[in-house]
Amino acid sequence: MKNLTRANTGLTEKLPIKVVQYGEGNFLRAFVDYIIDKLNKEADFNAGVAVIQPLPGGMVSMLNDQDGLYNLFLRGIKNGEETEEIHTISCVQEGLNPYTDYDKYLALATGEELEFLISNTTEAGISFDENDTLAGTPHTSFPAKVTALLYKRYTHFEGASDMGLTIIPCELINHNADMLKKIILQYADLWDLEPAFKSWVEEHNSFHNTLVDRIVPGYPKDDIDAYQSQLAYKDNLIVSAETFLLWVIEGDARLKLKIPFDKIDENILVVEDMQPYRTRKVRILNGAHTTMVPFSLLYGNETVKETVDDAFTGKFVRDAVFKEINPTLDLSEEELQEFADAVFDRFRNPFIKHLLSSIALNTVSKFKVRVLPSLLAFEKEYNRLPENLTFALACLIRFYKGTYKGKALPIKDDAAVVAFFKEVWQTEDYAKVAQKVLSNVGFWDQDLTAISGLEQKVAIALALIEEYGVEEAYKKYAV
C-alpha cells in the first residue's frame, strides 16, 4: 500500500497560509482543521494552515512526512441512526518545530495573507513564565511564542492597522482569549516593548473567547487494521472522533464576514456572549455525567452507554436532565431540548466505550460545579428539592464509602477527600453521615444543611440504598 502523500493522492494544490495553528494533536486535527477543510471545499475559504509544535516533543515531523494529509473518521449517532464518515483533510500545508527551526517559525509573521491564529495547548498552555525573554528562543510558554510572533509582525509591517490577526484559542478554560491577551500584554511589559506595540495588539488584533465540544478518541490503535483497510493509502495519522461538534465563538458581524461559517452545515455559533452556552454544556453534558457516575456504578453498570440504554438508569438520567436541569437554564426550551437530545445521542454512541470509572475522578468537586447549581436553582425556583439530583447526591456520598456489596468502588480523589469520607463512614448512622458531609463548607463552598429538607432526604436515601439497593431504594424514596 502506498503512503499517504500529495503526490500519491493528487491533492497537490497549495493553499496560502492564512492560519497559524498552535498544536498538532488529535483534537485540533479532528475539530478546527476539519472545519477549515470544509470551509475550503464548500465555501471557497482558500485557507492553508501552518501547524506549530507547542512542545519539544511532538508530531509535526510525522505530519510533514504525509505532506500534512490525514484521514478523519467520524462515527456516532445522528437522529437515532448510526453513521460513519471518512474525510481526507488537506488544509494543513506545513508543520513547524520552533525548537529546531525558530527562524522559519518567526518568518510566518511576515506573511501578507496570514489572518488567523488558533490554538489548543491544553488548559495549562495559557500561562506566564517570567523567565521567557524575547531573545531567548524558543520560548517556554505558548503566550510568549505568540507575543514574539505578533511583535515580529508589528515591526515588519510597521504597525499597519490592517495586519492584525484574528485570535481564536480553543483551550478548555473559561475566557480563554481574554486570558491569552492579558498574558501577551504582560510579556510586552516584561520585555519592555514600546507602548505603540501594546496599542496595536489591543486595537488591531481581535481576541475571541470560545467553547469547543467534540469527543476525540484519537488514533484507533486497537482497531487500526479495520480502519486502515478502508483507505487506499497507508496513513500513520488516522484520527477518530464522534460526529457531534459544537463551536461557540464570541464575536460580531466582522468575524462572520472573515469566516463564512454560515456556508457550511456545522454547529458553529458566533455570539455576543458565550457564557449561557458554557453553562448549558457544564450543566447538561458534564452534569449528566457527574449525576450518573456514582448512581450507575452502585447499580452495576460499567459504561455511559449501558447507563442510558438501561430502562431504569436511562430514565433516571433523562428525567434529571429534562425535568430538573433544563428548567433552571436561561436559554430557550427549544435550544435546551435540541442540545440535550444530542447529548443522549452521544451517550449512546456504540463506537465509543466510555467507562464510568474513567470519569469518576474528583467527583465531589465536579458535583459542586456541575450539578449542585442545578439542584439549588431548582429548589429556589420551585420551592422543593429535585428528586433525582438529590438522590444522586446521596449516591455520591454512599459511593465514597469505598465498597458496595463486597466490591471495591473506583474512587479517584485527593487524599484529604478520601480520608474525610473514611472518617465519616466509621458510623452507620445515616443522619450523622448526611450532616457531616453536607455541612462540609470545604466541599460545597456553603453549608448545605441550611437547604430545607436536604439533610433529611439524603439521610433517608442513604438508608434505603443500604437496605434495598439502588433501584428499589429509588422507587421507595421517590414515592
C-alpha positions in Angstrom: 0.0 0.0 0.0 1.4 3.4 -1.0 1.9 6.1 1.7 -0.5 9.0 2.1 1.2 11.9 0.3 0.1 14.7 -2.0 2.0 13.2 -5.0 0.3 9.8 -4.5 -3.2 11.2 -3.9 -3.2 14.0 -6.5 -4.0 16.6 -3.8 -1.3 18.9 -4.9 -2.9 22.3 -4.7 -1.0 24.7 -2.5 -3.0 27.0 -0.3 -1.9 30.3 1.1 -1.0 30.3 4.8 -3.9 32.1 6.4 -3.9 30.3 9.7 -1.1 29.7 12.2 -2.2 26.9 14.5 -0.5 26.0 17.8 -1.0 22.4 18.4 -0.8 19.3 16.2 -2.7 16.9 18.4 -5.8 14.9 17.8 -8.4 17.4 18.9 -7.3 20.3 16.6 -6.9 18.0 13.7 -10.4 16.5 14.3 -12.1 19.8 15.1 -10.6 23.0 13.8 -8.7 21.6 10.8 -11.9 19.6 9.8 -13.8 22.9 9.8 -11.2 24.8 7.8 -11.0 21.9 5.3 -14.8 22.0 4.9 -14.8 25.8 4.5 -12.2 25.4 1.8 -14.2 22.8 -0.1 -17.7 24.2 0.4 -17.2 28.0 0.9 -14.1 28.8 -1.1 -12.3 29.9 2.1 -8.9 29.1 0.4 -7.0 28.9 3.7 -3.9 26.9 4.3 -2.7 26.0 7.9 0.8 26.1 9.3 0.9 23.9 12.3 3.2 24.8 15.2 4.5 22.2 17.6 4.0 23.7 21.0 6.3 21.4 23.0 9.8 20.0 22.2 8.3 16.5 21.8 5.6 16.4 19.1 4.3 15.1 15.8 5.0 17.7 13.2 7.6 15.5 11.5 5.0 12.8 11.1 2.6 15.4 9.7 5.3 16.6 7.2 6.1 13.0 6.2 2.5 12.9 4.9 2.5 16.4 3.4 0.0 17.5 6.0 -2.6 14.9 4.9 -4.5 12.6 7.2 -7.9 10.8 7.4 -10.6 11.7 9.9 -13.2 9.0 10.8 -16.4 10.5 12.2 -18.5 7.8 13.9 -21.6 8.2 16.0 -25.4 8.6 16.2 -27.3 11.2 14.2 -31.1 11.4 14.6 -31.1 8.0 16.2 -29.1 6.3 13.4 -25.5 5.0 13.4 -23.4 6.9 10.9 -19.8 6.9 9.7 -17.9 9.4 7.5 -14.3 9.4 6.3 -12.7 12.7 5.4 -9.2 13.3 3.9 -8.1 16.5 5.5 -5.9 18.6 3.2 -5.8 22.1 4.6 -2.5 21.7 6.6 0.3 22.9 4.4 3.3 22.5 6.7 4.3 21.7 10.2 7.0 23.7 12.0 9.0 22.9 15.1 10.1 26.2 16.7 12.6 24.3 18.9 14.6 23.2 15.8 13.8 26.0 13.3 12.8 29.1 15.2 13.6 31.5 12.3 11.2 29.7 10.0 8.6 29.9 12.6 9.1 33.6 13.1 9.1 34.2 9.4 5.4 33.2 9.4 4.7 36.6 10.9 5.7 38.4 7.6 3.1 36.6 5.5 0.7 39.2 4.0 -2.1 36.6 3.7 -1.9 35.5 7.3 -5.1 36.3 9.1 -5.8 33.9 11.9 -4.2 32.4 15.0 -5.8 29.3 16.5 -4.6 27.2 19.4 -5.2 24.3 21.7 -2.2 23.8 24.0 -4.3 22.2 26.9 -5.6 24.0 29.9 -2.0 24.5 31.2 -0.9 26.1 28.0 -2.1 29.6 28.6 0.4 30.5 31.3 3.0 33.1 32.1 6.7 32.2 32.6 8.7 35.2 33.8 11.9 33.5 32.6 10.9 33.8 29.0 12.7 36.6 27.1 12.2 38.0 23.6 15.7 36.9 22.5 15.7 33.6 24.4 14.4 31.3 21.8 12.5 29.1 21.6 10.3 30.4 24.4 8.9 28.1 27.0 5.3 29.3 27.2 2.8 29.4 24.3 1.8 33.0 25.0 5.5 34.0 24.8 5.7 32.4 21.4 2.6 34.3 20.3 3.9 37.6 21.7 7.2 37.2 19.7 5.3 36.4 16.5 3.0 39.4 17.0 5.9 41.7 17.7 7.7 40.4 14.6 4.5 41.1 12.6 4.1 44.6 14.1 7.7 45.6 13.3 7.7 44.0 9.8 4.6 45.9 8.7 5.4 49.0 10.7 2.3 48.8 12.9 -0.1 48.7 10.0 -3.7 48.6 11.3 -4.8 46.0 8.7 -2.1 43.5 9.6 -3.5 42.5 13.0 -4.7 38.9 13.5 -7.9 37.2 14.5 -7.0 35.1 17.5 -9.2 32.2 18.5 -7.9 30.0 21.3 -9.6 26.7 21.9 -8.2 25.7 25.3 -10.8 24.4 27.7 -10.7 27.3 30.1 -13.3 30.0 30.6 -12.4 33.4 29.0 -9.5 31.7 27.2 -8.9 34.6 24.8 -9.1 37.2 27.5 -6.5 35.3 29.5 -4.2 34.9 26.5 -4.5 38.6 25.7 -3.7 39.6 29.3 -0.5 37.4 29.3 0.6 38.8 25.9 0.4 42.3 27.4 2.3 41.0 30.4 5.1 39.9 28.1 5.1 43.2 26.4 5.7 44.8 29.7 8.3 42.3 30.8 10.2 42.7 27.6 9.9 46.5 27.7 8.3 46.6 24.2 7.2 50.0 23.0 3.7 51.3 24.1 2.7 51.5 20.4 3.0 47.7 20.1 0.6 47.2 23.1 -1.8 49.6 21.5 -1.5 47.7 18.2 -2.2 44.4 20.0 -5.3 45.9 21.7 -6.7 47.9 18.8 -5.9 46.0 15.7 -6.0 42.3 16.8 -9.2 40.7 17.8 -9.4 38.1 20.6 -12.4 35.7 20.7 -13.3 33.5 23.7 -14.6 30.1 22.7 -16.3 26.9 23.8 -15.4 23.7 22.0 -17.0 20.3 22.3 -16.3 17.1 20.5 -15.1 13.7 21.8 -11.9 12.8 20.0 -10.6 9.3 21.0 -7.7 9.9 18.5 -5.6 7.3 16.9 -7.6 4.0 17.0 -4.6 1.7 17.8 -6.8 -1.2 19.0 -8.7 -1.3 15.7 -6.2 0.2 13.3 -6.3 -2.7 10.8 -10.0 -2.3 10.4 -9.7 1.5 9.9 -6.7 1.2 7.5 -8.5 -1.4 5.4 -11.0 1.3 4.3 -8.3 3.5 2.9 -6.3 3.4 -0.4 -3.1 4.8 1.2 -1.2 4.0 4.4 -2.0 6.6 7.0 0.0 6.9 10.2 -2.1 9.8 11.5 -5.6 8.5 11.3 -7.8 10.2 13.9 -11.3 9.1 15.0 -13.9 11.4 16.6 -17.6 11.5 17.3 -20.0 13.1 14.7 -21.2 15.7 17.2 -19.4 19.1 17.1 -20.1 22.4 18.9 -18.0 25.6 18.5 -19.3 28.7 20.2 -17.2 31.8 19.5 -17.7 35.3 20.9 -17.7 37.6 18.0 -19.7 40.0 15.9 -20.6 40.6 12.2 -17.0 41.3 11.4 -16.0 37.8 12.4 -18.8 36.3 10.4 -17.5 38.2 7.3 -14.0 37.0 7.9 -15.0 33.3 8.2 -18.1 32.1 6.3 -19.4 29.7 8.9 -22.9 30.2 7.6 -22.0 28.5 4.3 -21.3 25.1 5.9 -23.7 22.8 7.8 -22.0 22.6 11.2 -22.9 23.5 14.7 -20.9 26.8 15.0 -22.4 29.7 16.8 -20.9 33.2 16.7 -22.5 35.0 19.7 -22.1 38.2 21.7 -21.8 36.2 25.0 -20.9 32.5 25.2 -21.5 32.1 28.9 -25.1 30.8 28.6 -23.8 28.1 26.2 -20.9 27.3 28.5 -23.4 26.9 31.4 -25.6 24.8 29.2 -22.7 22.4 28.4 -21.5 22.2 32.0 -24.9 21.7 33.5 -26.4 19.3 30.9 -23.5 17.3 29.4 -21.0 17.4 32.2 -23.8 17.5 34.8 -25.4 14.4 33.4 -22.0 12.6 33.5 -21.4 13.5 37.1 -25.0 12.7 38.1 -24.8 9.2 36.6 -21.4 8.1 37.8 -21.9 7.1 41.5 -25.6 6.2 40.9 -24.9 4.0 37.9 -21.8 2.3 39.3 -23.7 1.4 42.5 -26.5 0.0 40.3 -23.9 -2.2 38.5 -23.3 -0.5 35.1 -19.8 -0.1 33.7 -20.3 2.4 30.8 -22.1 5.5 29.9 -23.9 3.7 27.1 -25.1 0.9 29.4 -26.4 3.6 31.7 -28.6 5.4 29.2 -29.7 2.2 27.5 -30.9 0.6 30.7 -34.6 1.1 31.3 -34.2 2.2 35.0 -30.9 4.1 34.9 -31.6 5.7 31.5 -34.9 7.1 32.6 -33.4 8.4 35.8 -30.7 10.4 34.0 -33.1 11.6 31.3 -35.5 12.8 34.0 -32.7 14.5 35.8 -31.7 16.4 32.7 -35.1 17.2 31.1 -37.2 17.7 34.3 -34.6 19.1 36.8 -31.6 20.7 35.0 -33.1 22.2 31.8 -35.9 24.1 33.7 -33.2 26.1 35.6 -31.3 27.3 32.5 -31.6 30.7 30.7 -31.9 29.6 27.1 -35.0 28.8 25.0 -36.7 25.5 25.7 -36.1 24.5 22.0 -32.3 25.1 22.3 -32.1 23.2 25.5 -34.2 20.3 24.1 -32.1 20.1 21.0 -28.8 20.1 22.9 -30.0 17.6 25.5 -31.2 15.2 22.7 -27.8 15.5 21.1 -26.1 14.7 24.4 -28.1 11.5 24.8 -27.2 10.5 21.2 -23.6 11.0 22.1 -24.0 8.9 25.3 -25.4 6.1 23.1 -22.5 6.2 20.6 -21.6 2.5 20.0 -18.2 3.4 18.7 -17.0 5.0 22.0 -16.7 2.8 25.1 -16.9 5.5 27.8 -16.2 3.8 31.2 -17.9 5.3 34.2 -14.7 4.6 36.2 -12.7 6.8 33.8 -14.9 9.8 34.6 -15.1 9.2 38.4 -12.1 11.4 39.1 -12.7 14.1 41.7 -16.5 13.5 41.7 -17.1 15.7 44.8 -15.6 18.9 43.2 -17.2 18.1 39.9 -20.6 17.7 41.6 -20.1 21.1 43.2 -19.5 22.8 39.9 -21.7 20.8 37.5 -24.7 19.5 39.5 -25.1 21.4 42.7 -26.0 24.7 41.0 -28.9 23.0 39.2 -30.1 21.4 42.4 -30.0 24.7 44.3 -31.6 26.7 41.4 -34.4 24.1 41.1 -35.1 24.3 44.9 -35.1 28.1 44.8 -37.4 28.2 41.7 -39.9 25.5 42.7 -39.6 25.6 46.5 -38.9 21.8 46.6 -36.0 19.6 46.1 -35.3 17.9 42.7 -35.8 14.2 43.5 -33.2 12.8 41.1 -30.4 15.2 41.7 -30.9 14.8 45.5 -30.9 11.0 45.2 -27.7 11.4 43.0 -26.1 13.4 45.8 -26.9 10.6 48.3 -25.4 8.0 45.8 -22.3 10.2 45.7 -21.9 10.1 49.5 -22.5 6.3 49.5 -20.0 5.8 46.7 -17.3 7.4 48.7 -17.7 4.7 51.4 -15.4 2.8 49.0 -17.0 -0.6 48.8 -20.5 -1.8 47.9 -21.9 -5.3 48.1 -18.4 -6.5 48.8 -16.8 -4.9 45.8 -14.3 -2.0 45.7 -15.5 1.2 44.0 -13.3 3.2 41.7 -12.7 6.2 43.9 -10.2 8.7 42.5 -9.8 11.9 44.5 -7.5 13.9 46.6 -6.2 12.1 49.7 -7.9 14.6 52.0 -11.3 14.0 50.4 -10.8 10.2 50.7 -9.7 10.5 54.3 -12.7 12.6 55.2 -15.2 10.1 53.9 -13.3 7.2 55.6 -13.7 9.0 58.9 -17.4 9.9 58.2 -18.2 6.3 57.3 -17.0 5.0 60.7 -20.6 5.2 61.7 -23.7 3.6 60.2 -25.9 6.5 61.5 -27.0 7.9 58.1 -28.3 11.1 59.6 -24.9 11.8 61.0 -23.2 10.9 57.7 -25.5 13.3 55.8 -25.0 16.0 58.4 -21.2 15.8 58.3 -20.9 15.7 54.5 -23.4 18.3 53.7 -22.0 20.7 56.3 -18.5 20.5 54.9 -18.1 24.0 53.5 -14.7 23.0 52.0 -16.6 20.7 49.6 -19.5 22.9 48.7 -18.5 26.5 49.5 -21.5 26.6 51.7 -23.3 24.7 54.4 -25.9 22.5 52.6 -27.7 21.6 55.8 -29.2 25.1 55.5 -31.2 23.9 52.5 -34.6 23.0 53.8 -35.2 19.2 53.8 -31.9 18.3 52.0 -30.2 16.7 55.0 -33.3 14.6 55.9 -33.8 13.5 52.2 -30.2 12.4 51.8 -30.2 10.5 55.1 -33.4 8.7 54.0 -31.9 7.8 50.6 -28.7 6.5 52.2 -30.6 4.2 54.5 -32.8 2.9 51.6 -29.8 2.3 49.3 -28.1 0.2 52.0 -31.2 -1.8 52.7 -32.7 -2.3 49.2 -30.1 -1.5 46.6 -30.3 1.5 44.2 -33.3 0.6 42.1 -35.7 -0.4 44.9 -34.3 2.4 47.1 -35.1 5.0 44.5 -38.7 3.7 44.0 -39.4 3.9 47.7 -37.6 7.2 48.1 -39.5 8.8 45.2 -43.0 7.9 46.4 
